[in-house]
Amino acid sequence: MIDWRPAARPLPPGSFDPSGGARAFGTAGLIAAMAPRTGALRLARYWARCRRPLEALALIEAAGRHDPAMPLRLRLLAELRLYSPLLAAVGRGRVPAGLHGALGLARLAIGDPDGAVPLLVEAVRDRSGWGAWLRAAAALAIIAPDRAEIMFGARTRAGRREEPLTALLLAHLAERSGDFNRALGLLTRAEAQPRPAEVDLLRAAVLVRRGDRAGAHRSFDRALARFGLPGFCAQPPMRDGGPLVTVIVAAYDAAETIEAALRSLTGQSWRAVDIIVIDDASTDETVAKVAALADADPRIRLLRQTANAGAYAARNRGLAAAAGEYVTVHDADDVAHPQRIERQLTPLLAEPGLVGSTARWLRREAPYRFHDRQLLPLLRLHVGSLLIRRAFLEHAVNGFEPVRYGADGDLLTRVEAAAGAGRIASLALPLTLSGLHPGSAVHDPDSGYGERGYSIARQRYHEASVLRCVSALSGQPLTTLFDCLERTLPL
């Protein structure tokens, strides 16, 4: 009998060990053994409480619990952002308690902002946790700012516990409308909210728009200091020795940004870096600039593609040439914090059972002007920051899927499924600054995301990626609902 209780087996160990070798008995085996037993649903609930929605949904699927309206299933669909199945499961019936916000975001994901507004309004009225409330409120503030202003003001006057958060959201709206004095006043009231760094980052944006660049710089550095980080321009002590880390940079017509991107890598406190730049058939001066930097620093290597195949195909070529024990990627228009590699590598060196680590990033549309598609939070998980053991990446998940967009998230999902629970260290550290460029794939309305959420194509690609992992973990075809959905998705 499989003992799934927390004292004996707190979380599934994954199908592969940190070296990328297959485990004799891992998550898929545990799911197959537990699926026929009466305790399967209880175990799924436990995994859901441990924030392992992928494994929990796979176990429900393997156990044959096909009721689409099962409350646990609905919560898991919402957490995994499987919005199409979530909407199909709820249909036109009564919305379950606590799911108004998720369904509102789902409506945004399928391009229905009008249908999203009443659901988001109801979510803002709910007494849900502050994280769920914040997501709903931020989305409402983008698609219906006038409605949001009224609701946030009412909550503030009522003295609700989210008052500092409502002040922060109102400050974001004031900054976007150009009312800087009001924004600064609201930020003073927002100091007590759970994410004080968000206040510092927004204050930097307000100050730089008022012409106070020095004040914006101080506010940005204060945000970094809350995480124990020096500024991006600092020169922290260098760390010689230690394992080699390969950093793969795919570049296409990146002449304007590639020098800053590469200098942020050669200036890392972790000196043992192997920087591979794959030029994806650029037509500008990218190659010449990379070649000049490579002449000055032998840690930089340049590989050239004869035809443009996209960033993920380029990264796979870089992976094939990698020499490091660990590997990560860096975009050609991003700037890395000087301690990015060191900070992400530290937990992996301390805990051999970890396979990788991720960090956070900030998107900026101009110096000190940080931006996100739905106001808050400005500081978000950077799925492209994954720093991983190369052996695991090569043997367990076989690199990136060679598509044109979205493969960072797909890779992270596949790594989490293959590695098992708790094998990726998630660092709440802002270690990358990313530029906002209208012509890039991630900001293209057809392939990326905008203020109203992901494009439909990117959302469906995400759903297909997660569903494939659920199918692999459950060891069987998906239910009729998911089979029908999957055939409509671009695989």
C-alpha positions as CSV (number, residue, x, y, z in Angstrom):
1,M,0.0,0.0,0.0
2,I,1.2,3.5,-0.9
3,D,1.4,5.7,2.2
4,W,0.8,9.2,1.0
5,R,0.5,10.9,4.4
6,P,2.7,14.0,5.0
7,A,5.0,12.4,7.5
8,A,5.9,9.6,5.1
9,R,5.7,11.2,1.7
10,P,4.9,14.9,1.9
11,L,5.2,15.6,-1.8
12,P,5.8,13.5,-5.0
13,P,9.4,13.1,-5.9
14,G,9.2,13.5,-9.7
15,S,9.9,11.2,-12.5
16,F,13.5,12.2,-12.9
17,D,16.4,12.9,-10.5
18,P,18.5,16.1,-10.7
19,S,21.0,14.4,-13.1
20,G,18.1,13.8,-15.5
21,G,18.0,10.0,-14.9
22,A,14.6,8.3,-14.7
23,R,13.4,7.4,-11.2
24,A,12.3,3.8,-10.6
25,F,9.2,5.2,-8.9
26,G,8.2,8.8,-9.1
27,T,5.1,11.1,-9.4
28,A,3.6,9.2,-12.4
29,G,4.1,5.9,-10.5
30,L,2.5,7.3,-7.3
31,I,-0.5,8.6,-9.3
32,A,-0.9,5.2,-11.0
33,A,-0.8,3.4,-7.7
34,M,-3.2,5.8,-5.9
35,A,-5.7,6.4,-8.7
36,P,-7.8,3.2,-8.0
37,R,-7.8,3.7,-4.2
38,T,-10.5,5.4,-2.2
39,G,-8.0,7.9,-0.8
40,A,-7.1,9.3,-4.3
41,L,-9.3,12.4,-3.9
42,R,-8.0,13.0,-0.4
43,L,-4.5,12.9,-1.7
44,A,-5.4,15.3,-4.6
45,R,-6.8,17.7,-2.0
46,Y,-3.6,17.5,0.0
47,W,-1.4,18.2,-3.1
48,A,-3.7,21.1,-4.0
49,R,-3.1,22.5,-0.5
50,C,0.6,22.1,-1.0
51,R,0.3,24.2,-4.2
52,R,0.9,21.3,-6.5
53,P,-2.1,21.8,-8.9
54,L,-0.5,20.0,-11.8
55,E,-0.1,16.7,-9.9
56,A,-3.5,17.1,-8.2
57,L,-5.3,17.5,-11.5
58,A,-3.4,14.6,-13.0
59,L,-4.5,12.4,-10.0
60,I,-8.1,13.4,-10.4
61,E,-7.9,12.6,-14.1
62,A,-6.2,9.2,-13.5
63,A,-8.8,8.4,-10.8
64,G,-11.6,8.9,-13.4
65,R,-13.3,11.7,-11.5
66,H,-14.9,13.2,-14.6
67,D,-17.4,15.6,-13.1
68,P,-16.5,18.9,-14.7
69,A,-18.2,20.9,-12.0
70,M,-16.2,19.3,-9.1
71,P,-15.2,22.3,-6.9
72,L,-11.6,21.0,-6.5
73,R,-11.3,20.5,-10.2
74,L,-12.5,24.1,-10.9
75,R,-10.0,25.5,-8.4
76,L,-7.2,23.6,-10.0
77,L,-8.2,24.8,-13.5
78,A,-8.2,28.3,-12.2
79,E,-4.8,28.0,-10.6
80,L,-3.3,26.5,-13.7
81,R,-4.8,29.2,-15.9
82,L,-6.7,26.5,-17.9
83,Y,-9.3,29.1,-18.7
84,S,-11.0,27.4,-21.7
85,P,-11.8,24.2,-19.7
86,L,-12.8,26.4,-16.7
87,L,-15.3,28.3,-18.7
88,A,-16.6,25.2,-20.4
89,A,-17.0,23.5,-17.0
90,V,-18.9,26.4,-15.4
91,G,-20.9,27.1,-18.5
92,R,-23.9,29.4,-17.9
93,G,-24.6,28.0,-14.5
94,R,-24.2,29.6,-11.1
95,V,-20.6,30.8,-10.5
96,P,-19.0,28.9,-7.5
97,A,-17.9,30.9,-4.5
98,G,-14.4,32.4,-4.9
99,L,-14.2,31.9,-8.6
100,H,-15.6,35.2,-9.9
101,G,-12.1,36.7,-10.3
102,A,-10.7,33.6,-12.1
103,L,-13.6,33.6,-14.4
104,G,-13.2,37.3,-15.1
105,L,-9.6,36.7,-16.0
106,A,-10.7,33.8,-18.2
107,R,-13.1,36.0,-20.0
108,L,-10.3,38.5,-20.7
109,A,-8.1,35.6,-21.9
110,I,-10.7,34.7,-24.6
111,G,-11.1,38.3,-25.7
112,D,-14.3,39.1,-23.9
113,P,-13.7,42.2,-21.7
114,D,-17.4,43.1,-21.5
115,G,-18.2,39.7,-20.1
116,A,-15.2,40.0,-17.7
117,V,-16.3,43.3,-16.0
118,P,-19.3,42.0,-14.0
119,L,-17.3,39.0,-12.8
120,L,-14.4,41.1,-11.7
121,V,-16.7,43.6,-10.0
122,E,-18.2,40.7,-8.0
123,A,-14.7,39.5,-7.2
124,V,-13.7,42.9,-5.8
125,R,-16.8,42.9,-3.6
126,D,-15.9,39.4,-2.2
127,R,-14.0,39.0,1.0
128,S,-11.4,36.7,-0.6
129,G,-7.7,36.6,0.1
130,W,-5.8,39.7,-0.8
131,G,-3.8,38.0,-3.6
132,A,-7.0,37.0,-5.5
133,W,-8.6,40.3,-4.7
134,L,-5.6,42.1,-6.1
135,R,-5.5,40.2,-9.3
136,A,-9.2,40.9,-9.9
137,A,-8.9,44.6,-8.9
138,A,-5.9,45.2,-11.1
139,A,-7.6,43.7,-14.1
140,L,-10.8,45.7,-13.5
141,A,-8.7,48.9,-13.2
142,I,-7.4,48.4,-16.7
143,I,-10.6,47.5,-18.5
144,A,-13.0,49.7,-16.5
145,P,-11.0,52.4,-14.7
146,D,-13.9,54.6,-13.9
147,R,-15.8,51.7,-12.3
148,A,-12.7,50.7,-10.4
149,E,-12.1,54.2,-9.1
150,I,-15.6,54.2,-7.6
151,M,-15.3,50.8,-6.0
152,F,-11.8,51.4,-4.6
153,G,-12.9,54.7,-3.1
154,A,-15.9,53.0,-1.5
155,R,-13.7,50.3,0.1
156,T,-11.3,53.0,1.4
157,R,-14.1,55.0,2.9
158,A,-15.4,51.8,4.6
159,G,-12.0,51.2,6.2
160,R,-11.7,47.7,4.7
161,R,-8.4,45.8,5.3
162,E,-7.3,46.3,1.7
163,E,-7.2,50.1,2.1
164,P,-3.4,50.3,1.5
165,L,-3.8,48.1,-1.6
166,T,-6.6,50.2,-2.9
167,A,-4.5,53.3,-2.4
168,L,-1.7,51.6,-4.4
169,L,-4.1,50.8,-7.3
170,L,-5.5,54.3,-7.3
171,A,-1.9,55.6,-7.3
172,H,-1.2,53.5,-10.5
173,L,-4.3,54.9,-12.2
174,A,-3.3,58.5,-11.2
175,E,0.3,57.9,-12.5
176,R,-1.1,56.7,-15.9
177,S,-3.4,59.7,-16.2
178,G,-0.6,62.1,-15.4
179,D,-1.9,63.2,-11.9
180,F,1.4,62.9,-10.2
181,N,0.7,64.9,-7.0
182,R,-2.3,62.7,-6.3
183,A,-0.2,59.6,-7.1
184,L,2.4,60.6,-4.5
185,G,-0.2,61.3,-1.9
186,L,-1.8,57.9,-2.4
187,L,1.6,56.2,-2.3
188,T,2.1,57.6,1.2
189,R,-1.1,55.8,2.3
190,A,0.0,52.6,0.5
191,E,3.2,52.2,2.6
192,A,1.6,49.6,4.9
193,Q,0.5,47.2,2.1
194,P,2.2,43.7,1.9
195,R,4.6,44.6,-0.9
196,P,6.3,47.8,0.0
197,A,8.8,47.5,-2.9
198,E,5.8,48.1,-5.3
199,V,5.4,51.5,-3.7
200,D,9.1,52.4,-4.2
201,L,8.9,51.2,-7.9
202,L,5.8,53.3,-8.6
203,R,7.2,56.3,-6.8
204,A,10.3,56.0,-9.1
205,A,8.0,56.2,-12.1
206,V,6.2,59.2,-10.8
207,L,9.3,61.1,-9.9
208,V,11.1,60.5,-13.2
209,R,8.0,61.7,-15.1
210,R,8.1,64.9,-12.9
211,G,11.8,65.3,-14.0
212,D,13.3,64.2,-10.7
213,R,15.7,61.5,-12.0
214,A,17.9,61.5,-8.9
215,G,14.8,60.9,-6.7
216,A,13.7,58.2,-9.0
217,H,17.1,56.5,-8.8
218,R,17.0,56.6,-5.0
219,S,13.5,55.2,-4.9
220,F,14.5,52.3,-7.2
221,D,17.6,51.5,-5.2
222,R,15.4,51.6,-2.0
223,A,13.2,48.9,-3.7
224,L,16.2,46.7,-4.4
225,A,17.5,47.2,-0.9
226,R,14.3,45.7,0.5
227,F,15.5,42.4,-1.1
228,G,19.1,42.8,0.1
229,L,20.3,43.7,-3.4
230,P,22.7,46.5,-4.4
231,G,21.9,48.6,-7.4
232,F,22.1,47.4,-11.0
233,C,25.1,49.6,-11.5
234,A,27.0,48.4,-8.4
235,Q,30.2,46.3,-8.6
236,P,29.7,43.6,-5.9
237,P,32.7,41.4,-4.9
238,M,33.6,38.9,-7.6
239,R,33.4,35.1,-7.0
240,D,36.1,33.1,-8.7
241,G,36.0,29.4,-9.1
242,G,32.9,27.2,-8.8
243,P,30.9,25.5,-11.5
244,L,30.6,27.0,-14.9
245,V,27.3,28.5,-15.9
246,T,26.4,28.8,-19.6
247,V,24.2,31.8,-20.5
248,I,22.5,31.5,-23.9
249,V,21.6,34.7,-25.7
250,A,19.5,34.5,-28.8
251,A,19.8,37.7,-30.8
252,Y,18.0,39.0,-33.9
253,D,18.5,42.6,-35.1
254,A,19.5,43.6,-31.6
255,A,22.2,46.1,-32.4
256,E,20.6,48.8,-30.1
257,T,20.5,46.6,-27.0
258,I,23.0,43.7,-27.3
259,E,26.0,45.6,-25.9
260,A,24.2,46.5,-22.6
261,A,22.8,42.9,-22.4
262,L,26.2,41.3,-22.8
263,R,28.0,43.8,-20.5
264,S,25.5,42.9,-17.8
265,L,26.6,39.3,-18.2
266,T,30.4,39.9,-18.3
267,G,30.0,42.1,-15.2
268,Q,28.4,39.3,-13.1
269,S,29.8,38.7,-9.7
270,W,29.9,35.0,-10.6
271,R,32.9,35.0,-12.9
272,A,32.6,31.4,-14.2
273,V,30.2,32.1,-17.1
274,D,30.2,30.8,-20.6
275,I,28.2,33.3,-22.8
276,I,26.9,31.9,-26.1
277,V,25.3,34.4,-28.5
278,I,23.3,32.8,-31.3
279,D,22.7,35.3,-34.0
280,D,19.4,34.4,-35.7
281,A,20.3,35.8,-39.2
282,S,20.3,39.5,-38.2
283,T,20.3,42.2,-40.9
284,D,21.7,45.0,-38.7
285,E,25.1,45.5,-36.9
286,T,24.4,42.8,-34.2
287,V,27.1,40.4,-35.4
288,A,29.7,43.2,-35.6
289,K,29.0,44.4,-32.1
290,V,29.0,40.9,-30.6
291,A,32.3,40.0,-32.4
292,A,33.9,43.2,-30.9
293,L,32.8,42.2,-27.4
294,A,34.0,38.6,-27.9
295,D,37.4,39.9,-28.9
296,A,37.6,41.7,-25.6
297,D,36.3,38.9,-23.4
298,P,37.0,35.3,-24.4
299,R,34.0,34.1,-22.3
300,I,31.7,35.3,-25.1
301,R,31.2,32.9,-28.1
302,L,29.3,33.8,-31.3
303,L,27.3,31.3,-33.3
304,R,25.4,32.3,-36.4
305,Q,22.2,30.9,-37.9
306,T,22.0,30.9,-41.7
307,A,18.2,31.5,-41.6
308,N,15.9,33.0,-39.0
309,A,14.3,30.2,-37.0
310,G,13.2,32.0,-33.9
311,A,14.6,32.4,-30.4
312,Y,13.8,28.9,-29.1
313,A,15.4,27.1,-32.1
314,A,18.5,29.4,-31.5
315,R,18.5,28.5,-27.8
316,N,18.5,24.8,-28.6
317,R,21.6,25.3,-30.8
318,G,23.2,27.1,-27.9
319,L,22.3,24.3,-25.6
320,A,24.0,21.8,-27.9
321,A,27.2,23.9,-27.6
322,A,27.0,24.6,-23.9
323,A,30.0,23.8,-21.7
324,G,28.5,24.7,-18.3
325,E,27.3,22.4,-15.6
326,Y,24.3,24.8,-15.3
327,V,22.6,26.7,-18.1
328,T,20.2,29.7,-18.3
329,V,19.1,32.1,-21.0
330,H,19.1,35.9,-21.3
331,D,17.2,38.0,-23.8
332,A,19.2,40.4,-26.1
333,D,17.2,43.4,-24.8
334,D,17.4,42.6,-21.1
335,V,19.8,43.7,-18.4
336,A,20.8,41.3,-15.7
337,H,21.5,42.4,-12.1
338,P,25.2,41.9,-11.4
339,Q,24.4,39.2,-8.8
340,R,21.8,37.4,-10.9
341,I,23.9,34.2,-11.6
342,E,25.3,34.1,-8.1
343,R,22.0,34.5,-6.4
344,Q,20.2,31.9,-8.5
345,L,23.1,29.4,-8.3
346,T,23.4,29.7,-4.5
347,P,20.4,27.5,-3.5
348,L,21.3,24.9,-6.1
349,L,24.8,24.5,-4.6
350,A,23.4,24.3,-1.1
351,E,20.7,21.7,-2.0
352,P,21.6,18.9,-4.4
353,G,18.0,17.9,-4.7
354,L,17.0,21.1,-6.6
355,V,17.1,21.1,-10.3
356,G,16.8,24.8,-11.0
357,S,15.8,28.2,-9.7
358,T,13.8,31.2,-11.0
359,A,13.7,34.9,-10.1
360,R,11.6,38.0,-10.7
361,W,11.8,40.7,-13.3
362,L,10.7,44.3,-14.1
363,R,9.5,45.5,-17.5
364,R,10.4,49.1,-18.2
365,E,9.2,51.3,-21.0
366,A,11.8,54.0,-20.1
367,P,14.4,54.5,-17.3
368,Y,12.7,54.1,-14.0
369,R,9.3,53.8,-15.6
370,F,8.1,50.2,-14.9
371,H,5.0,48.8,-16.5
372,D,2.8,45.8,-16.4
373,R,-0.1,44.8,-18.5
374,Q,-2.5,44.8,-15.5
375,L,-1.1,47.5,-13.2
376,L,0.0,45.3,-10.4
377,P,2.3,43.7,-9.4
378,L,5.1,45.4,-11.3
379,L,7.5,42.7,-10.0
380,R,6.5,39.3,-11.4
381,L,7.8,35.8,-11.9
382,H,10.3,35.7,-14.8
383,V,9.7,32.3,-16.4
384,G,12.7,32.9,-18.7
385,S,15.0,33.3,-15.7
386,L,15.1,29.5,-15.2
387,L,18.7,28.5,-14.2
388,I,18.9,24.7,-14.4
389,R,21.2,21.8,-14.3
390,R,22.2,21.1,-17.9
391,A,22.1,17.4,-17.5
392,F,18.4,17.6,-16.4
393,L,17.5,20.0,-19.2
394,E,19.0,17.7,-21.8
395,H,18.0,14.3,-20.5
396,A,14.6,14.9,-18.8
397,V,12.9,17.5,-20.9
398,N,15.0,17.7,-24.1
399,G,15.4,21.5,-24.3
400,F,13.0,24.0,-25.7
401,E,10.1,23.4,-28.0
402,P,11.1,25.1,-31.3
403,V,8.0,27.4,-31.6
404,R,7.9,31.1,-32.2
405,Y,6.6,32.2,-28.8
406,G,5.6,31.0,-25.3
407,A,8.2,28.2,-25.0
408,D,9.7,29.6,-21.8
409,G,6.5,28.9,-19.9
410,D,6.1,25.5,-21.6
411,L,9.7,24.6,-20.5
412,L,9.0,25.6,-16.9
413,T,5.8,23.5,-16.9
414,R,7.6,20.5,-18.2
415,V,10.5,20.9,-15.8
416,E,8.1,21.1,-12.8
417,A,6.2,18.0,-14.1
418,A,9.4,16.0,-14.6
419,A,11.2,17.1,-11.4
420,G,8.4,16.9,-9.0
421,A,7.3,19.1,-6.2
422,G,9.7,21.5,-4.5
423,R,12.6,21.0,-7.0
424,I,12.7,24.5,-8.3
425,A,13.7,27.4,-6.0
426,S,11.6,30.4,-6.6
427,L,13.5,33.6,-5.5
428,A,11.5,36.7,-4.8
429,L,14.4,38.8,-6.2
430,P,14.2,41.4,-9.0
431,L,17.2,40.2,-11.0
432,T,16.3,41.2,-14.6
433,L,15.2,44.5,-16.3
434,S,13.4,43.9,-19.5
435,G,12.8,46.4,-22.2
436,L,9.3,47.0,-23.7
437,H,9.5,47.1,-27.5
438,P,6.4,47.3,-29.6
439,G,7.8,45.1,-32.3
440,S,8.8,42.2,-30.1
441,A,6.9,38.9,-30.2
442,V,5.9,39.1,-26.5
443,H,4.3,42.5,-27.1
444,D,2.6,41.6,-30.4
445,P,-1.2,41.6,-29.9
446,D,-1.4,38.4,-32.0
447,S,1.3,36.4,-30.2
448,G,2.0,38.1,-26.9
449,Y,0.0,40.1,-24.4
450,G,-1.4,43.5,-23.8
451,E,-3.1,45.3,-21.0
452,R,-6.2,43.0,-21.3
453,G,-4.2,39.8,-20.9
454,Y,-2.6,37.2,-23.1
455,S,-3.4,36.9,-26.8
456,I,-5.8,34.0,-27.6
457,A,-3.0,32.2,-29.4
458,R,-0.6,32.4,-26.5
459,Q,-3.3,31.4,-24.0
460,R,-4.2,28.3,-26.1
461,Y,-0.5,27.4,-26.4
462,H,-0.2,27.6,-22.6
463,E,-3.3,25.4,-22.1
464,A,-2.0,22.8,-24.6
465,S,1.4,22.7,-22.7
466,V,-0.3,22.1,-19.3
467,L,-2.7,19.6,-20.7
468,R,0.1,17.5,-22.3
469,C,1.8,17.4,-18.9
470,V,-1.4,16.4,-17.1
471,S,-1.8,13.6,-19.7
472,A,1.8,12.4,-19.2
473,L,1.5,12.3,-15.4
474,S,-1.9,10.6,-15.4
475,G,-0.6,8.0,-17.8
476,Q,-3.8,7.9,-19.9
477,P,-5.8,9.9,-22.4
478,L,-7.6,12.9,-21.1
479,T,-11.3,13.0,-20.4
480,T,-13.7,13.8,-23.2
481,L,-13.8,17.4,-22.2
482,F,-10.1,17.8,-22.4
483,D,-9.7,15.7,-25.5
484,C,-12.2,17.9,-27.3
485,L,-10.4,21.0,-26.1
486,E,-6.9,19.8,-27.0
487,R,-7.9,19.1,-30.6
488,T,-8.7,22.8,-30.9
489,L,-5.4,24.0,-29.6
490,P,-2.2,24.7,-31.6
491,L,0.2,21.9,-30.6
